[in-house]
Amino acid sequence: MTKNNKDDAFSDILNEAFKDHRTPLPKEDAGVDQSESLTASASQPTTGELDLEARDAMRKLSRGSQVRDTEHREGYEVEYRKLRLERVVLVGVWTEGSTAEIEANMAELRALAETAGSEVTDVLYQKRDKPDPGTFIGSGKVNELREIIAATDSDTVICDGELSPSQLISLEEALRVKVIDRTMLILDIFAQHAKSKEGKAQVALAQMEYLFNRVRGWGGNLSRQAGGRAGSNGGVGLRGPGETRIEADRRRLRADMARLRKEIAGMKTTRETKRSRRRASTTPQIAIAGYTNAGKSSLINALTGAGVLVEDALFATLDPTTRRAELADGRLVTFTDTVGFVRHLPTSFVEAFRSTLEEVVQADLVLHVVDGSDAFPLKQIDAVNTVIMDIVRETGAEAPPEIIVVNKIDQADPLTLAELRHALDGAVFVSAHTLEGIPELEARIELFLNSLDVHVHMLIPFTRGDIVARLHTMATVLSEEYLEQGTLIDVRLPSSLAGELSEFVVEPDAFD
């Protein structure tokens, strides 16, 4: 077969393989309305839609075992492979609370595992006064878990808790499969979802801090100190305690952690510079915080139309997103979408993501978003408040005022909503999906911001039109009147801006 014939045959194979993935261009004589095509192409997807499409593309994997289909055409071989999702068994220990609470905790662990890209084959939990110090679940449950792993052909065990290094080793030796805990699972999701340079560095630092005390080897091959022949002490010049392989690994981890901390400190300077610019502009800063998957990104889209990434998954947002919006009274504000919190948040997470979490405590107002469709929304509030207070203590800042926003009321149980209305005085109940309650939330935000403002009258000379324009941008102009002396403005503005423009303040009845 000549070279040209081979090329043509290979092109035929590729065309056949990808024929379902090509979209033919419309032809003028095919009866296609060209105006409809132009209108469809004009509607560009948002950044969040593109991010979601890219993220979903990585998860469209077959749940079957690996298969190879081979076709032979003209002497060429083409293989189509289907990847296999990691099959996991979830393990929990029930030390306190009701059966419904432990089932809700295991459901959350299942959601975390599926977000990480795995298939849950079985769930096992037991009631104990405290986790077993040796194997977390006890020898009897270990034997039962070994049988479940063999029956379901599972690859991994995920424990709902933080395992000590000894527990991790004991379980892996007994089960002969990979064992991870809740913290490792969360960090794995972070590693998948981080996009910015700062987010990736923060995830890497959190992983290194967690793994530092868990560096280990199999057998005794990582505990040798002296080199040379087997059984010798290394010979002349090589005697002494030396450095084990584990110690060398930890030394390299310490060096990498120091490098990452230095990089994050430099990025923090950039973030603080941007934050100081926002404060200097006197534009109110509103942070949207809350439990993971409570609908924070959906809420910022409903308030601003920003089009940020929205996904029904835990920790879909890791990198903070700041968007500017205009309220109904014409006031400009900035909304910052932050990373979600979760119960038993790893301490390494709080340390590594401190610069990001400071967006919450340094805001003028916090919208604390709660998932109204969750089985235990009040426990979500307690988990978020615990993390925020930890950040407040570490930074020395004051806790910012907050408005509790109960989201997803279109999916919530009416009895749960009634309980929340009784327990949460002053909360706003909304649905970011149907936009129910959004006008009431905007009115509450305006009311709070008005309480921080100063109501004054200003007489601005006609030669200072720049100040009039500035007031229209940064303040709420209630009325405007033109007099011989200049422009008389009834305005509500931030106290800092009022002090800066105090020379133009006049009594309201001075020109009656």
Summary of the structure (lengths in Angstrom):
residues: 512
radius of gyration: 29.9
end to end distance: 100.6
largest distance: 103.7
contacts: 1487
relative contact order: 0.07
helix: 46%
strand: 21%
